[in-house]
């Protein structure tokens, strides 16, 4: 599953075999939560209106987020390609979020010009997703 670290310290190496769960938990918790959240409250139509997307596209975004989170976790028990598929689903979602809602401000705090905040968090998630996409189960 995870590539050994080979530090020479047996305890650290054993711990290192399980650290892939840190990245998996990050991606799974954020993407699954945000995808499900788009269907809650005002629903997918409200989300579509806020980001100015057709309802069908907004639904695909939400489903891609849920799929990304679920596949990254399932991939730990099955195949590196399942992990990669989950990460691959996250990449276009993050690129879209950065370009459509967060571009032009780095800091994550909302401002008058960027009411949804800047792109710091989204870029971080994008880079983690790209890393997991490249490494599969060897993270």
GROMACS elastic network, one bead per residue, 0.5 to 0.9 nm:
[ bonds ]
;  ai    aj funct       b0    kb
    1    17     6  0.80308   500
    1    20     6  0.87842   500
    1    76     6  0.70915   500
    1    77     6  0.84755   500
    1    79     6  0.87247   500
    1    80     6  0.81870   500
    1   137     6  0.53995   500
    1   138     6  0.61126   500
    1   139     6  0.81825   500
    2     5     6  0.89833   500
    2    16     6  0.82173   500
    2    17     6  0.55648   500
    2    18     6  0.72281   500
    2    19     6  0.81912   500
    2    20     6  0.65723   500
    2    76     6  0.89899   500
    2   137     6  0.58519   500
    2   139     6  0.55957   500
    3    16     6  0.84367   500
    3    17     6  0.68328   500
    3   137     6  0.80969   500
    3   138     6  0.50621   500
    3   139     6  0.65607   500
    4     7     6  0.87545   500
    4    13     6  0.65884   500
    4    14     6  0.82036   500
    4    16     6  0.67856   500
    4    17     6  0.59451   500
    4   138     6  0.88134   500
    5     8     6  0.86457   500
    5    12     6  0.82565   500
    5    13     6  0.56792   500
    5    14     6  0.86944   500
    5    16     6  0.62046   500
    5    17     6  0.75000   500
    6     9     6  0.75292   500
    6    10     6  0.82351   500
    6    12     6  0.85830   500
    6    13     6  0.59379   500
    6    16     6  0.88932   500
    7    10     6  0.77624   500
    7    12     6  0.71703   500
    7    13     6  0.63184   500
    8    12     6  0.81740   500
    8    13     6  0.74203   500
    9    12     6  0.53914   500
    9    13     6  0.60995   500
    9    14     6  0.86963   500
   10    13     6  0.50871   500
   10    14     6  0.61743   500
   10    15     6  0.86383   500
   11    14     6  0.51648   500
   11    15     6  0.62199   500
   11    16     6  0.85238   500
   12    15     6  0.50449   500
   12    16     6  0.59873   500
   12    17     6  0.87664   500
   13    17     6  0.64788   500
   14    17     6  0.53963   500
   14    18     6  0.73617   500
   15    18     6  0.56359   500
   15    19     6  0.66971   500
   16    19     6  0.51909   500
   16    20     6  0.79156   500
   17    20     6  0.71729   500
   18    21     6  0.60342   500
   18    22     6  0.81569   500
   19    22     6  0.54560   500
   19    23     6  0.75761   500
   19   139     6  0.81361   500
   20    23     6  0.56155   500
   20    24     6  0.63117   500
   20    25     6  0.86202   500
   20    76     6  0.86948   500
   20   137     6  0.80218   500
   20   138     6  0.81594   500
   20   139     6  0.54635   500
   21    25     6  0.57319   500
   21    26     6  0.83237   500
   21    73     6  0.84604   500
   21    76     6  0.84706   500
   22    25     6  0.52412   500
   22    26     6  0.62439   500
   22    27     6  0.88275   500
   23    26     6  0.50596   500
   23    27     6  0.62840   500
   23    28     6  0.84272   500
   23   128     6  0.74079   500
   23   129     6  0.88577   500
   23   132     6  0.80256   500
   23   139     6  0.82210   500
   24    27     6  0.53243   500
   24    28     6  0.58210   500
   24    29     6  0.82522   500
   24    69     6  0.80249   500
   24    72     6  0.60127   500
   24    73     6  0.61802   500
   24    76     6  0.84289   500
   24    83     6  0.89086   500
   24   132     6  0.85831   500
   25    28     6  0.50780   500
   25    29     6  0.56653   500
   25    30     6  0.82078   500
   25    69     6  0.84481   500
   25    72     6  0.86156   500
   25    73     6  0.77435   500
   26    29     6  0.55637   500
   26    30     6  0.61942   500
   26    31     6  0.84211   500
   26    69     6  0.88887   500
   26   125     6  0.84700   500
   26   128     6  0.88899   500
   27    30     6  0.55081   500
   27    31     6  0.58760   500
   27    32     6  0.80589   500
   27    68     6  0.76463   500
   27    69     6  0.58605   500
   27    72     6  0.73673   500
   27    73     6  0.88822   500
   27    87     6  0.81687   500
   27    90     6  0.84706   500
   27   125     6  0.73846   500
   27   128     6  0.79513   500
   27   129     6  0.74145   500
   28    31     6  0.54904   500
   28    32     6  0.56362   500
   28    33     6  0.80167   500
   28    65     6  0.88651   500
   28    66     6  0.81525   500
   28    68     6  0.69894   500
   28    70     6  0.62901   500
   28    71     6  0.82432   500
   28    72     6  0.64834   500
   28    73     6  0.66965   500
   29    32     6  0.55025   500
   29    33     6  0.58620   500
   29    34     6  0.83618   500
   29    69     6  0.66617   500
   30    33     6  0.53654   500
   30    34     6  0.60186   500
   30    35     6  0.84685   500
   30    65     6  0.85670   500
   30    69     6  0.75264   500
   30   125     6  0.89512   500
   31    34     6  0.51949   500
   31    35     6  0.59302   500
   31    36     6  0.84967   500
   31    62     6  0.87572   500
   31    64     6  0.85258   500
   31    66     6  0.58980   500
   31    67     6  0.82045   500
   31    68     6  0.65076   500
   31    69     6  0.52366   500
   31    70     6  0.86568   500
   31    90     6  0.76982   500
   32    35     6  0.52026   500
   32    36     6  0.61408   500
   32    37     6  0.83977   500
   32    62     6  0.87612   500
   32    63     6  0.89602   500
   32    65     6  0.58924   500
   32    67     6  0.74043   500
   32    68     6  0.73169   500
   32    70     6  0.69711   500
   33    36     6  0.53080   500
   33    37     6  0.59043   500
   33    38     6  0.87009   500
   33    65     6  0.83316   500
   33    66     6  0.74943   500
   33    69     6  0.85281   500
   34    38     6  0.63500   500
   34    62     6  0.74847   500
   34    65     6  0.69403   500
   34    66     6  0.77166   500
   35    38     6  0.54419   500
   35    39     6  0.73197   500
   35    61     6  0.75950   500
   35    63     6  0.62707   500
   35    64     6  0.75088   500
   35    66     6  0.50067   500
   35    67     6  0.85704   500
   35    69     6  0.89428   500
   36    39     6  0.55313   500
   36    40     6  0.67597   500
   36    62     6  0.69725   500
   36    63     6  0.81950   500
   36    65     6  0.82650   500
   36    66     6  0.67328   500
   37    40     6  0.50084   500
   37    41     6  0.75214   500
   37    43     6  0.81743   500
   37    44     6  0.89107   500
   37    62     6  0.84218   500
   38    41     6  0.77107   500
   38    42     6  0.81553   500
   38    43     6  0.59507   500
   38    44     6  0.54547   500
   38    45     6  0.88437   500
   38    46     6  0.83895   500
   38    47     6  0.62863   500
   38    58     6  0.86021   500
   38    59     6  0.83566   500
   38    62     6  0.62741   500
   39    42     6  0.75253   500
   39    44     6  0.50050   500
   39    45     6  0.85329   500
   39    47     6  0.83771   500
   39    59     6  0.84118   500
   39    62     6  0.77575   500
   40    44     6  0.75885   500
   41    44     6  0.87280   500
   41    46     6  0.85862   500
   42    45     6  0.71641   500
   42    46     6  0.53238   500
   42    47     6  0.75376   500
   43    46     6  0.55755   500
   43    47     6  0.66725   500
   43    48     6  0.88307   500
   44    47     6  0.50568   500
   44    48     6  0.60418   500
   44    49     6  0.85816   500
   44    55     6  0.67820   500
   44    58     6  0.66682   500
   44    59     6  0.64411   500
   44    62     6  0.81840   500
   45    49     6  0.61728   500
   45    50     6  0.86986   500
   45    54     6  0.84210   500
   45    55     6  0.57686   500
   45    58     6  0.78699   500
   45    59     6  0.86418   500
   46    49     6  0.50726   500
   46    50     6  0.62493   500
   46    51     6  0.87929   500
   46    55     6  0.88643   500
   47    50     6  0.51627   500
   47    51     6  0.63652   500
   47    52     6  0.82474   500
   47    53     6  0.83113   500
   47    55     6  0.83652   500
   47    58     6  0.70919   500
   48    51     6  0.54608   500
   48    52     6  0.55983   500
   48    54     6  0.60808   500
   48    55     6  0.54551   500
   48    56     6  0.86101   500
   48    57     6  0.79836   500
   48    58     6  0.53535   500
   48    59     6  0.82101   500
   49    53     6  0.64577   500
   49    54     6  0.79131   500
   49    55     6  0.81116   500
   50    53     6  0.80221   500
   51    58     6  0.85386   500
   51   100     6  0.75211   500
   51   101     6  0.74657   500
   52    58     6  0.89908   500
   53    56     6  0.81024   500
   53    57     6  0.62800   500
   53    58     6  0.60272   500
   54    57     6  0.53594   500
   54    58     6  0.62521   500
   54    59     6  0.86276   500
   55    58     6  0.50012   500
   55    59     6  0.60327   500
   55    60     6  0.86140   500
   56    59     6  0.50824   500
   56    60     6  0.63110   500
   56    61     6  0.87445   500
   57    60     6  0.50031   500
   57    61     6  0.62270   500
   57    62     6  0.87074   500
   58    61     6  0.50352   500
   58    62     6  0.62947   500
   58    63     6  0.86435   500
   59    62     6  0.51401   500
   59    63     6  0.61384   500
   59    64     6  0.84923   500
   60    63     6  0.50579   500
   60    64     6  0.59449   500
   60    65     6  0.85379   500
   61    64     6  0.50639   500
   61    65     6  0.62512   500
   61    66     6  0.87668   500
   61    93     6  0.64809   500
   62    65     6  0.51341   500
   62    66     6  0.63693   500
   62    67     6  0.85969   500
   62    93     6  0.89265   500
   63    66     6  0.50881   500
   63    67     6  0.59709   500
   63    68     6  0.84188   500
   64    68     6  0.59020   500
   64    69     6  0.86213   500
   64    86     6  0.84906   500
   64    89     6  0.57202   500
   64    90     6  0.69866   500
   64    93     6  0.74739   500
   65    68     6  0.51033   500
   65    69     6  0.64241   500
   65    70     6  0.87118   500
   65    86     6  0.87321   500
   65    89     6  0.70868   500
   65    90     6  0.63411   500
   65    93     6  0.72923   500
   66    69     6  0.53509   500
   66    70     6  0.62094   500
   66    71     6  0.85581   500
   67    70     6  0.51182   500
   67    71     6  0.58220   500
   67    72     6  0.83399   500
   67    85     6  0.88601   500
   67    86     6  0.63457   500
   67    89     6  0.72041   500
   67    90     6  0.86040   500
   68    71     6  0.53987   500
   68    72     6  0.61397   500
   68    73     6  0.88012   500
   68    83     6  0.85512   500
   68    85     6  0.73632   500
   68    87     6  0.59455   500
   68    88     6  0.75487   500
   68    89     6  0.53312   500
   68    90     6  0.56384   500
   69    72     6  0.54510   500
   69    73     6  0.66482   500
   69    74     6  0.88553   500
   69    86     6  0.64830   500
   69    87     6  0.82151   500
   69    90     6  0.83236   500
   70    73     6  0.54135   500
   70    74     6  0.61643   500
   70    75     6  0.84969   500
   70    86     6  0.71901   500
   71    75     6  0.57115   500
   71    76     6  0.86521   500
   71    82     6  0.58346   500
   71    83     6  0.57701   500
   71    84     6  0.82258   500
   71    85     6  0.68437   500
   71    87     6  0.80098   500
   72    75     6  0.52296   500
   72    76     6  0.69383   500
   72    82     6  0.68486   500
   72    84     6  0.73375   500
   72    85     6  0.77039   500
   72    87     6  0.66456   500
   72   132     6  0.87133   500
   73    76     6  0.55299   500
   73    77     6  0.75364   500
   73    82     6  0.88122   500
   73    83     6  0.71833   500
   73    86     6  0.84916   500
   74    77     6  0.55294   500
   74    78     6  0.63341   500
   74    79     6  0.81959   500
   74    82     6  0.70532   500
   74    83     6  0.71763   500
   75    79     6  0.51261   500
   75    80     6  0.58849   500
   75    81     6  0.71661   500
   75    84     6  0.79059   500
   75    85     6  0.86910   500
   75    86     6  0.81134   500
   75   136     6  0.83011   500
   75   137     6  0.73254   500
   76    79     6  0.68174   500
   76    80     6  0.73796   500
   76    82     6  0.82881   500
   76    83     6  0.68876   500
   76   137     6  0.66247   500
   78    81     6  0.85271   500
   78    82     6  0.70953   500
   78    83     6  0.84711   500
   79    82     6  0.53302   500
   79    83     6  0.67144   500
   79    84     6  0.87594   500
   79   136     6  0.81674   500
   79   137     6  0.71955   500
   80    83     6  0.50136   500
   80    84     6  0.61014   500
   80    85     6  0.85634   500
   80   135     6  0.80473   500
   80   138     6  0.76975   500
   81    85     6  0.59965   500
   81    86     6  0.85915   500
   81   133     6  0.87331   500
   81   136     6  0.64085   500
   81   137     6  0.80591   500
   82    86     6  0.63482   500
   82    87     6  0.87187   500
   82   136     6  0.80092   500
   82   137     6  0.89409   500
   83    86     6  0.52478   500
   83    87     6  0.63696   500
   83    88     6  0.85944   500
   83   132     6  0.74294   500
   83   133     6  0.72708   500
   83   135     6  0.89736   500
   83   136     6  0.55151   500
   83   137     6  0.65870   500
   84    87     6  0.50356   500
   84    88     6  0.59038   500
   84    89     6  0.85372   500
   84   129     6  0.87506   500
   84   132     6  0.65435   500
   84   134     6  0.72934   500
   84   135     6  0.77422   500
   84   136     6  0.51372   500
   84   137     6  0.80854   500
   85    89     6  0.62055   500
   85    90     6  0.87873   500
   85   133     6  0.74059   500
   85   136     6  0.88478   500
   86    89     6  0.52073   500
   86    90     6  0.66083   500
   86   129     6  0.85322   500
   86   132     6  0.89298   500
   86   133     6  0.79737   500
   87    90     6  0.51378   500
   87    91     6  0.65833   500
   87   128     6  0.85434   500
   87   130     6  0.68343   500
   87   131     6  0.84899   500
   87   132     6  0.61056   500
   87   133     6  0.51184   500
   87   134     6  0.89071   500
   87   136     6  0.85648   500
   88    91     6  0.54014   500
   88    92     6  0.75322   500
   88   129     6  0.72194   500
   88   130     6  0.75774   500
   88   132     6  0.87196   500
   88   133     6  0.60604   500
   89    92     6  0.65198   500
   89    93     6  0.70241   500
   89   129     6  0.88531   500
   90    93     6  0.52607   500
   90    94     6  0.61857   500
   90    95     6  0.86860   500
   90   125     6  0.84687   500
   90   126     6  0.73502   500
   90   129     6  0.64248   500
   90   130     6  0.86920   500
   91    94     6  0.52767   500
   91    95     6  0.61945   500
   91    96     6  0.86090   500
   91   125     6  0.86127   500
   91   126     6  0.58764   500
   91   127     6  0.86154   500
   91   129     6  0.63311   500
   91   130     6  0.69166   500
   91   133     6  0.89093   500
   92    96     6  0.59816   500
   92    97     6  0.84816   500
   92   126     6  0.87629   500
   93    96     6  0.51748   500
   93    97     6  0.62001   500
   93    98     6  0.86536   500
   93   126     6  0.87698   500
   94    98     6  0.60452   500
   94    99     6  0.85246   500
   94   122     6  0.60288   500
   94   123     6  0.73988   500
   94   125     6  0.73212   500
   94   126     6  0.57523   500
   95    98     6  0.51659   500
   95    99     6  0.61236   500
   95   100     6  0.83832   500
   95   122     6  0.81827   500
   95   123     6  0.82748   500
   95   126     6  0.73838   500
   96    99     6  0.52588   500
   96   100     6  0.57324   500
   96   101     6  0.79689   500
   97   100     6  0.53176   500
   97   101     6  0.54973   500
   97   102     6  0.65456   500
   97   103     6  0.84483   500
   97   119     6  0.83680   500
   97   122     6  0.72615   500
   98   101     6  0.57867   500
   98   103     6  0.53899   500
   98   118     6  0.82557   500
   98   119     6  0.58635   500
   98   122     6  0.63919   500
   98   123     6  0.73115   500
   99   102     6  0.62626   500
   99   103     6  0.52443   500
   99   104     6  0.87951   500
   99   119     6  0.89058   500
  100   103     6  0.69543   500
  101   114     6  0.75519   500
  101   115     6  0.86923   500
  101   116     6  0.67304   500
  101   117     6  0.80879   500
  101   118     6  0.80447   500
  101   119     6  0.82926   500
  102   105     6  0.64878   500
  102   106     6  0.79674   500
  102   108     6  0.85867   500
  102   114     6  0.67461   500
  102   115     6  0.88516   500
  102   116     6  0.68170   500
  102   117     6  0.61755   500
  102   120     6  0.85892   500
  102   122     6  0.81782   500
  103   106     6  0.76659   500
  103   114     6  0.85317   500
  103   118     6  0.66315   500
  103   119     6  0.61652   500
  104   114     6  0.82415   500
  104   118     6  0.71457   500
  104   119     6  0.79073   500
  105   108     6  0.77931   500
  105   113     6  0.87087   500
  105   114     6  0.72367   500
  105   117     6  0.73940   500
  105   119     6  0.63140   500
  105   120     6  0.82275   500
  106   109     6  0.88816   500
  106   117     6  0.82453   500
  106   119     6  0.51060   500
  106   120     6  0.52330   500
  106   121     6  0.88295   500
  107   110     6  0.82757   500
  107   117     6  0.69322   500
  107   119     6  0.66578   500
  107   120     6  0.57515   500
  107   121     6  0.85227   500
  108   116     6  0.81503   500
  108   119     6  0.61185   500
  108   120     6  0.55864   500
  108   121     6  0.65861   500
  108   122     6  0.89438   500
  109   114     6  0.84213   500
  109   115     6  0.83139   500
  109   116     6  0.77735   500
  109   118     6  0.64217   500
  110   113     6  0.80912   500
  110   114     6  0.56409   500
  110   116     6  0.53709   500
  110   118     6  0.69343   500
  111   115     6  0.52599   500
  111   116     6  0.77799   500
  111   117     6  0.64568   500
  111   118     6  0.84899   500
  112   115     6  0.58246   500
  113   117     6  0.87378   500
  114   117     6  0.51877   500
  114   118     6  0.65500   500
  115   118     6  0.85476   500
  117   120     6  0.86677   500
  118   121     6  0.78200   500
  118   122     6  0.83409   500
  119   122     6  0.51864   500
  119   123     6  0.59051   500
  119   124     6  0.84602   500
  120   123     6  0.54029   500
  120   124     6  0.62944   500
  120   125     6  0.88141   500
  121   124     6  0.50857   500
  121   125     6  0.62531   500
  121   126     6  0.85870   500
  122   125     6  0.50963   500
  122   126     6  0.60530   500
  122   127     6  0.86363   500
  123   127     6  0.61642   500
  123   128     6  0.86414   500
  124   127     6  0.52357   500
  124   128     6  0.63048   500
  124   129     6  0.86301   500
  125   128     6  0.51336   500
  125   129     6  0.60836   500
  125   130     6  0.85895   500
  126   129     6  0.50900   500
  126   130     6  0.61648   500
  126   131     6  0.86370   500
  127   130     6  0.50686   500
  127   131     6  0.61820   500
  127   132     6  0.86554   500
  128   131     6  0.50739   500
  128   132     6  0.62060   500
  128   133     6  0.84862   500
  129   132     6  0.51090   500
  129   133     6  0.59508   500
  129   134     6  0.85654   500
  130   134     6  0.61564   500
  130   135     6  0.86033   500
  131   134     6  0.51888   500
  131   135     6  0.61360   500
  131   136     6  0.83406   500
  131   139     6  0.81404   500
  132   135     6  0.50691   500
  132   136     6  0.54634   500
  132   137     6  0.77750   500
  132   138     6  0.84079   500
  132   139     6  0.65958   500
  133   136     6  0.56089   500
  135   138     6  0.52195   500
  135   139     6  0.56287   500
  136   139     6  0.65145   500
